[in-house]
Every structure is written in C-alpha cells, then in structure tokens.
Amino acid sequence: MIRPRALTWVACFLYVSVLLAGLAMAGMGVCPIDAGLLGFVGVFAVLCGLEFAESRRTTTRVTAFAGLVARAVLFALATALDCQGNAKVLFALLPLMAYFTLGRRIAFGLAALGLIALGASVLVRPPLRHDPESISDLLMFAIGVVFALAIAVIAEREEAARRRAEMLLTELSDAHARLREYADQASSVAAVAERRRMARDIHDTVGHHLVVTAIQLEKSAAYRPLDPAVADQALTDGRDSARLALQEVRRALETQRNDPEFALHTALTALVDRLDDPEFTVHLDLIGAEQHIREPARLALYFAAQEALTNARRHSGATVVTVRAELANPTATLEITDNGGGFDPGSTTGHGLAGMRERLDLVGGNVEITSGPTGTRLVAMVPAGTHLESAR
C-alpha cells in the first residue's frame, strides 16, 4: 500500500509530544536528569530519523516488517527510559504503521493481538487487576488503537478518492484533447466539403453559362459573313448567358435564402431553349408532376441534364439530343441520349461528371453512362419524396 505523507508528520508529532512531556517532567524535578534522559532523547531522534527515511524511499514488505519491529523495540526502550510511563502511548502507532505498510489484515490482527496480550497481562495479575492506573492504561491503549485504525481507514479512503479524482482528471484532459482534435478534424472536413460544394456550384451554374456564352460567341463569329441575322441572334444569346452567369454570382453571394422554390420543368425548358438551334436540336419530354420530389433531388437532376447537354454540345459532335424525365414514385428518372461520337466515361478527368455523381449521391441517387460510336446515353435516378441531405 502507499504510505501517506501525513503519516510521517503524525508519528513525529506524537514523538515530539512524548519527548517534551518527558523533558518537562525532568525540568520540574519529577524525573532525574541523567544518562537515561539522554538515552530517552536519543531514542526519539532515531524514531524521527526512521520516519523521514522511510518516507523518502519505496518500502517493500520485508523492509516494512523490519521497520515495524525496529519501532516496537524503540518504543519499548522509550517506555523503559520514561519515568512517567507516557511513552506507552506510542504502541498505538504500530497498528497504524502496519495498516499502510503491511495491509489492513495484519494491522487489525496486530491490534487485536496487542489488546489481548495487554488485557491478559492486566487481568491475570491481581496487583494490576486492582490497580486503577493499569486499568486506565488498558482503556486508553484500546481507545488509541481504535482511533488510530479509524484514522487509517479514513485516510485510505481519502487517498483512494484523491487517486480516482486524479485519474478522472487525467481522463477528462485526454478526452478534452481528443475532442479538440476531433473538432479540428471535423472543421477541416467541413472546410473541404464546403470547397467541393462551391466548386460544384460554380461549375454547374456560372461555368455552364460561360460555356454557353463562349459557344454563342463562336457561332456569331462563324455566321457573321454568312448570315448576319443568325450571328446577331447568337450574340444576343451569348449576352443573355453572360447576364445569367452574373445573376448566379449575385444569387450565391446572397446565399439564396429568399429564392423561390426551384421548378424543374421551368428550368429544363429554359435550358433546352438556350441550347436548341438548327445545328443542335434538343427534344424535351417531361412526364409526371415534380411536387412530390424534394428540391435537392430536383436540383441534382437539373444539373445532371445541364452537364450532359453542355458536354454533348461541346465535345460529342451530336446534332440531336433527347431529354426525357419521368417524375414518378418511388424513383424519378432522367434519361438523356444523343447521336454523337461517344466517349470513354472512365477516362474523363474534369469536374463535371464528378460533381454530377456527388450531387446525386448526396440525395441518394446514382447515374449510369453508356457511350459508343453511335451516341451516349445517360440515366440519372433519385428516390422521390425522401428526406436526405441537401445537395446545395
């Protein structure tokens, strides 16, 4: 067991008290001032030295037992040298010392053995049995032993409570450090997720309108020598797309908190109208009502259509594209087919298809793309009426 530091001071306080009582008796002439008094002082000096020595090193059971025996011998010597017999109280310290060095069982056993031995020595000897001072010493010794053991139990519990409190404080500090680390990780993850969301939004809104603007400007330049009217219309359409891009930027800065609910039918119709021309014909077929589909899912379908149409217009060489949306329970489906030259879906490295998959995944949907020399088919599906994470 762990020896409390207070035990050293309690023992030394008792040693000094008994020593001062003996010196006081000698000063009043009750006890002689001789070599016995010097030995009495020397015994207590050795006892205090023993206490401080044990408090500064780790005690094994062997050294603890040896120290207990040494104290018993020194207590007996001090009692023999004390003319008033006050040193007998020191024996009450032995169970207390044993409690913290050898364990409670040995301490209680030692206390019981001492009480039995002292009581037997008093009771079996008639002179002592009828001596009030002997009976008083026996009772005081019993009270001292009980009091010492009670202090030992209380001190042990207090020490155990202190160690538990220290352990809990350490665990709390560790948990706080882990919580702070988790908070930092969550903040980093949230920052990365927000950057990815912003990248998707910029690509799917502003990026789309800028691509359309570039297409219309290229068309205007190409048709200027051939058909000025078509060139002027393309220039007008390009200017409108640039204006829409600016509106998207302003809407993003205002966080879109007061925007009206997104209408998929209206948005798809406007998208087809912007891209449809004699060289790139887009057919739209919208089946079913969209009210039972949550806005994040409708947005995901719209951006999927936007990405597919933009890619078909810029890269596939397609002349005809069909957009078919079936907004039915339990799954809403968007199918886009073109007659372009096709591509390898696994070889794309841009943000468009990756952002499309991320948006659909956030609302519990998925996308399937098949492509070949005769065209490309994209099918995007989302569960209708679900309460999943917003894609915006």
C-alpha positions as CSV (number, residue, x, y, z in Angstrom):
1,M,0.0,0.0,0.0
2,I,1.0,3.6,-0.4
3,R,2.3,5.3,2.7
4,P,0.7,8.7,3.2
5,R,3.0,11.6,3.7
6,A,0.8,12.8,6.6
7,L,1.7,9.6,8.5
8,T,5.3,10.8,8.9
9,W,4.2,14.1,10.4
10,V,1.6,12.4,12.7
11,A,4.2,10.0,14.0
12,C,6.8,12.7,14.5
13,F,4.2,14.9,16.2
14,L,3.5,12.1,18.7
15,Y,7.2,11.5,19.2
16,V,7.9,15.2,20.0
17,S,4.9,15.4,22.3
18,V,6.0,12.4,24.4
19,L,9.6,13.7,24.4
20,L,8.6,17.2,25.5
21,A,6.4,15.7,28.3
22,G,9.5,13.7,29.5
23,L,11.7,16.8,29.4
24,A,9.1,18.8,31.2
25,M,9.0,16.2,34.0
26,A,12.8,16.3,34.2
27,G,12.7,20.1,34.3
28,M,10.2,20.0,37.2
29,G,12.4,17.5,39.1
30,V,10.0,14.7,38.8
31,C,12.4,12.7,36.7
32,P,16.2,12.7,37.1
33,I,18.5,14.4,34.6
34,D,21.0,11.7,33.9
35,A,22.2,9.3,31.2
36,G,18.7,7.8,31.0
37,L,17.3,11.1,29.9
38,L,19.9,11.5,27.2
39,G,19.1,7.9,26.0
40,F,15.4,8.9,26.0
41,V,16.1,11.9,23.8
42,G,18.3,9.7,21.5
43,V,15.5,7.2,21.1
44,F,13.1,9.8,19.7
45,A,15.8,11.3,17.5
46,V,16.3,7.8,16.0
47,L,12.5,7.4,15.6
48,C,12.1,10.7,13.7
49,G,15.0,9.8,11.5
50,L,13.4,6.4,10.7
51,E,10.1,8.0,9.8
52,F,11.8,10.5,7.3
53,A,14.0,7.8,5.9
54,E,11.0,5.6,5.1
55,S,9.0,8.5,3.6
56,R,11.7,9.1,1.0
57,R,12.1,5.6,-0.4
58,T,9.9,2.8,-1.6
59,T,9.1,0.3,1.1
60,T,8.9,-3.5,0.5
61,R,7.1,-5.9,2.7
62,V,10.4,-7.1,4.2
63,T,11.6,-3.6,5.0
64,A,8.2,-2.6,6.3
65,F,8.2,-5.6,8.7
66,A,11.7,-4.8,9.8
67,G,10.8,-1.2,10.4
68,L,7.8,-2.2,12.4
69,V,9.9,-4.5,14.6
70,A,12.5,-1.7,15.0
71,R,9.8,0.7,16.1
72,A,8.4,-1.8,18.6
73,V,11.9,-2.2,20.1
74,L,12.5,1.6,20.2
75,F,9.0,2.1,21.8
76,A,9.8,-0.4,24.5
77,L,13.2,1.3,25.1
78,A,11.5,4.7,25.3
79,T,8.9,3.3,27.7
80,A,11.7,1.8,29.9
81,L,13.5,5.2,30.0
82,D,10.4,7.2,30.6
83,C,10.0,7.7,34.3
84,Q,6.3,8.7,33.9
85,G,5.3,5.9,31.5
86,N,3.9,8.3,28.9
87,A,5.8,6.5,26.1
88,K,3.4,3.6,26.4
89,V,1.0,5.5,24.1
90,L,3.5,5.0,21.2
91,F,2.5,1.4,20.8
92,A,-0.8,2.6,19.4
93,L,1.1,3.7,16.4
94,L,2.1,0.1,15.5
95,P,-1.3,-0.9,14.0
96,L,-1.4,2.4,12.2
97,M,2.0,1.9,10.7
98,A,1.2,-1.7,9.8
99,Y,-2.1,-0.6,8.0
100,F,-0.2,1.4,5.4
101,T,2.9,-0.8,5.0
102,L,1.7,-4.4,5.5
103,G,-2.1,-4.2,4.9
104,R,-5.3,-3.9,6.8
105,R,-5.5,-7.6,7.8
106,I,-2.1,-7.5,9.5
107,A,-2.9,-4.2,11.1
108,F,-6.2,-5.4,12.6
109,G,-4.6,-8.7,13.7
110,L,-1.7,-6.8,15.3
111,A,-4.2,-4.5,17.1
112,A,-6.2,-7.4,18.4
113,L,-3.1,-9.3,19.5
114,G,-1.8,-6.3,21.4
115,L,-5.1,-5.7,23.1
116,I,-5.5,-9.4,24.1
117,A,-1.9,-9.5,25.3
118,L,-2.2,-6.3,27.3
119,G,-5.6,-7.2,28.7
120,A,-4.4,-10.7,29.7
121,S,-1.4,-9.3,31.4
122,V,-3.5,-6.9,33.5
123,L,-6.3,-9.4,34.2
124,V,-4.2,-12.4,35.2
125,R,-2.1,-10.4,37.7
126,P,-4.0,-9.4,40.8
127,P,-1.9,-6.3,41.6
128,L,-2.5,-4.9,38.2
129,R,-6.2,-6.0,38.0
130,H,-6.9,-3.9,41.1
131,D,-4.7,-1.0,40.1
132,P,-6.8,1.9,38.6
133,E,-3.8,3.2,36.7
134,S,-3.3,-0.1,35.0
135,I,-7.0,-0.3,34.0
136,S,-6.9,3.2,32.8
137,D,-3.8,2.5,30.7
138,L,-5.5,-0.5,29.2
139,L,-8.6,1.5,28.3
140,M,-6.5,4.4,26.9
141,F,-4.5,2.0,24.8
142,A,-7.7,0.4,23.4
143,I,-9.1,3.8,22.6
144,G,-5.8,4.9,21.0
145,V,-5.7,1.7,18.8
146,V,-9.3,2.1,17.7
147,F,-8.8,5.8,17.0
148,A,-5.6,5.1,15.0
149,L,-7.2,2.4,12.9
150,A,-10.2,4.6,12.3
151,I,-7.9,7.4,11.1
152,A,-6.1,4.8,8.9
153,V,-9.4,3.7,7.2
154,I,-10.5,7.3,6.6
155,A,-7.1,8.3,5.3
156,E,-7.1,5.3,2.9
157,R,-10.5,6.2,1.6
158,E,-9.5,9.8,1.1
159,E,-6.3,8.7,-0.7
160,A,-8.3,6.4,-2.9
161,A,-10.7,9.2,-3.7
162,R,-7.9,11.5,-4.5
163,R,-6.3,9.0,-6.8
164,R,-9.7,8.4,-8.5
165,A,-10.1,12.2,-8.9
166,E,-6.6,12.5,-10.4
167,M,-7.3,9.6,-12.7
168,L,-10.7,11.1,-13.8
169,L,-9.0,14.5,-14.3
170,T,-6.3,12.8,-16.5
171,E,-9.0,11.0,-18.4
172,L,-11.0,14.2,-18.8
173,S,-7.9,16.1,-20.0
174,D,-7.3,13.3,-22.5
175,A,-10.9,13.3,-23.6
176,H,-10.7,17.1,-24.0
177,A,-7.6,16.8,-26.1
178,R,-9.2,14.1,-28.3
179,L,-12.4,16.2,-28.6
180,R,-10.3,19.2,-29.6
181,E,-8.5,17.0,-32.2
182,Y,-11.9,15.7,-33.5
183,A,-13.2,19.2,-33.7
184,D,-10.2,20.3,-35.7
185,Q,-10.7,17.3,-38.0
186,A,-14.4,18.0,-38.3
187,S,-13.6,21.6,-39.2
188,S,-11.1,20.5,-41.8
189,V,-13.6,18.0,-43.3
190,A,-16.3,20.7,-43.3
191,A,-14.0,23.1,-45.0
192,V,-13.1,20.6,-47.6
193,A,-16.8,19.7,-48.1
194,E,-17.7,23.4,-48.5
195,R,-14.9,24.0,-51.0
196,R,-16.2,21.0,-53.0
197,R,-19.7,22.2,-52.8
198,M,-18.7,25.7,-54.0
199,A,-16.7,24.1,-56.8
200,R,-19.7,22.1,-57.9
201,D,-22.0,25.2,-57.8
202,I,-19.5,27.4,-59.7
203,H,-19.1,24.7,-62.3
204,D,-22.8,23.9,-62.7
205,T,-24.1,27.5,-62.7
206,V,-21.6,30.1,-63.6
207,G,-19.4,27.7,-65.5
208,H,-22.3,26.5,-67.6
209,H,-23.4,30.0,-68.6
210,L,-19.9,31.0,-69.5
211,V,-19.6,27.9,-71.7
212,V,-22.9,28.8,-73.4
213,T,-21.6,32.3,-73.8
214,A,-18.4,31.1,-75.5
215,I,-20.4,28.8,-77.8
216,Q,-22.7,31.6,-78.9
217,L,-19.8,34.0,-79.4
218,E,-18.1,31.4,-81.6
219,K,-21.3,30.9,-83.5
220,S,-21.7,34.6,-84.0
221,A,-18.2,34.9,-85.4
222,A,-18.7,31.9,-87.7
223,Y,-22.0,33.1,-89.1
224,R,-21.2,36.8,-89.4
225,P,-20.0,36.5,-93.1
226,L,-22.8,34.0,-94.0
227,D,-25.9,35.1,-92.2
228,P,-25.7,38.3,-90.1
229,A,-29.2,37.7,-88.6
230,V,-28.1,34.4,-87.1
231,A,-24.9,36.0,-86.0
232,D,-26.8,38.8,-84.2
233,Q,-29.1,36.3,-82.5
234,A,-26.1,34.2,-81.3
235,L,-24.5,37.4,-80.0
236,T,-27.8,38.2,-78.2
237,D,-28.0,34.7,-76.7
238,G,-24.3,35.0,-75.6
239,R,-25.1,38.3,-73.9
240,D,-28.1,36.7,-72.1
241,S,-25.9,33.8,-70.9
242,A,-23.3,36.2,-69.6
243,R,-26.1,38.1,-67.7
244,L,-27.4,34.8,-66.3
245,A,-23.8,34.0,-65.1
246,L,-23.7,37.3,-63.3
247,Q,-27.1,36.7,-61.7
248,E,-25.8,33.3,-60.4
249,V,-22.9,35.0,-58.8
250,R,-25.1,37.6,-57.1
251,R,-27.5,34.8,-56.0
252,A,-24.6,32.9,-54.5
253,L,-23.4,35.9,-52.6
254,E,-27.0,36.4,-51.2
255,T,-26.9,32.7,-50.1
256,Q,-30.3,32.1,-51.9
257,R,-32.2,32.2,-48.6
258,N,-35.2,34.0,-50.1
259,D,-35.2,32.4,-53.5
260,P,-38.5,30.8,-54.7
261,E,-38.7,27.1,-54.8
262,F,-36.8,25.6,-57.7
263,A,-39.1,24.4,-60.6
264,L,-37.5,21.5,-62.6
265,H,-39.9,21.8,-65.5
266,T,-39.3,25.6,-65.9
267,A,-35.5,25.2,-65.6
268,L,-35.3,22.3,-68.1
269,T,-37.4,24.2,-70.6
270,A,-35.2,27.3,-70.3
271,L,-32.1,25.1,-70.6
272,V,-33.3,23.4,-73.8
273,D,-34.3,26.8,-75.3
274,R,-30.9,28.2,-74.7
275,L,-29.1,25.3,-76.3
276,D,-31.5,24.4,-79.1
277,D,-30.6,25.6,-82.6
278,P,-30.6,24.2,-86.1
279,E,-27.2,22.5,-85.6
280,F,-28.0,21.1,-82.2
281,T,-31.7,20.1,-81.8
282,V,-32.9,19.3,-78.3
283,H,-36.2,17.5,-77.6
284,L,-37.7,17.6,-74.1
285,D,-40.2,15.1,-72.8
286,L,-41.3,15.7,-69.2
287,I,-43.7,13.1,-67.7
288,G,-45.3,13.4,-64.2
289,A,-45.5,16.1,-61.5
290,E,-42.5,17.3,-59.6
291,Q,-44.2,18.4,-56.4
292,H,-43.5,15.1,-54.6
293,I,-39.8,15.3,-55.3
294,R,-37.7,17.3,-52.9
295,E,-35.9,20.4,-54.2
296,P,-32.4,19.0,-53.6
297,A,-33.3,16.0,-55.8
298,R,-34.8,18.2,-58.5
299,L,-31.7,20.3,-58.5
300,A,-29.5,17.3,-58.8
301,L,-31.5,16.1,-61.9
302,Y,-31.3,19.6,-63.4
303,F,-27.6,19.9,-63.0
304,A,-27.2,16.4,-64.5
305,A,-29.1,17.4,-67.5
306,Q,-27.2,20.7,-67.8
307,E,-23.8,18.9,-67.7
308,A,-24.9,16.2,-70.2
309,L,-26.3,18.8,-72.7
310,T,-23.2,21.0,-72.4
311,N,-20.8,18.1,-72.9
312,A,-22.9,16.9,-75.9
313,R,-22.9,20.4,-77.4
314,R,-19.1,21.0,-76.9
315,H,-17.5,17.6,-77.3
316,S,-19.7,14.9,-78.9
317,G,-20.5,16.4,-82.3
318,A,-24.1,15.4,-81.7
319,T,-26.9,17.1,-83.7
320,V,-29.9,15.7,-81.9
321,V,-30.4,15.2,-78.2
322,T,-33.4,13.8,-76.4
323,V,-34.1,14.7,-72.8
324,R,-36.8,12.5,-71.1
325,A,-37.7,13.0,-67.4
326,E,-40.1,10.6,-65.6
327,L,-41.0,12.1,-62.3
328,A,-42.8,9.2,-60.7
329,N,-42.7,7.4,-57.4
330,P,-40.7,5.8,-56.0
331,T,-37.9,6.8,-58.3
332,A,-37.5,9.8,-60.6
333,T,-35.5,9.2,-63.7
334,L,-33.8,11.5,-66.1
335,E,-32.6,10.0,-69.4
336,I,-30.5,11.9,-72.0
337,T,-29.4,10.4,-75.3
338,D,-27.5,11.9,-78.2
339,N,-26.2,10.8,-81.6
340,G,-22.7,12.0,-81.1
341,G,-19.4,10.2,-81.4
342,G,-19.3,8.9,-77.8
343,F,-16.5,8.9,-75.3
344,D,-15.0,6.7,-72.6
345,P,-16.7,7.7,-69.2
346,G,-13.8,6.2,-67.3
347,S,-11.2,8.4,-68.9
348,T,-12.7,11.8,-68.1
349,T,-10.8,14.0,-65.6
350,G,-12.9,17.1,-65.5
351,H,-15.1,18.3,-62.6
352,G,-18.4,17.9,-64.5
353,L,-19.1,14.2,-64.2
354,A,-17.5,14.0,-60.7
355,G,-19.7,16.9,-59.5
356,M,-22.8,15.3,-61.0
357,R,-22.1,12.0,-59.2
358,E,-21.5,13.8,-55.9
359,R,-24.8,15.8,-56.2
360,L,-26.8,12.6,-57.0
361,D,-25.1,10.7,-54.2
362,L,-26.0,13.4,-51.7
363,V,-29.7,12.8,-52.4
364,G,-29.4,9.0,-52.5
365,G,-29.3,8.8,-56.3
366,N,-27.0,7.4,-58.9
367,V,-26.0,7.8,-62.6
368,E,-25.3,5.3,-65.3
369,I,-23.5,6.3,-68.5
370,T,-23.1,4.2,-71.6
371,S,-21.3,5.5,-74.7
372,G,-20.2,4.3,-78.0
373,P,-19.6,5.4,-81.6
374,T,-23.3,5.8,-82.3
375,G,-24.0,8.1,-79.3
376,T,-24.2,8.4,-75.5
377,R,-26.9,7.5,-73.0
378,L,-27.0,9.0,-69.5
379,V,-29.6,7.8,-66.9
380,A,-29.8,9.6,-63.6
381,M,-32.1,8.3,-60.8
382,V,-33.1,9.8,-57.5
383,P,-35.6,8.4,-54.9
384,A,-38.7,10.6,-54.8
385,G,-40.0,12.1,-51.6
386,T,-37.0,11.2,-49.3
387,H,-35.5,13.3,-46.6
388,L,-31.9,13.2,-47.4
389,E,-29.0,15.7,-47.2
390,S,-29.4,18.8,-49.3
391,A,-27.3,18.9,-52.5
392,R,-27.0,22.7,-52.5
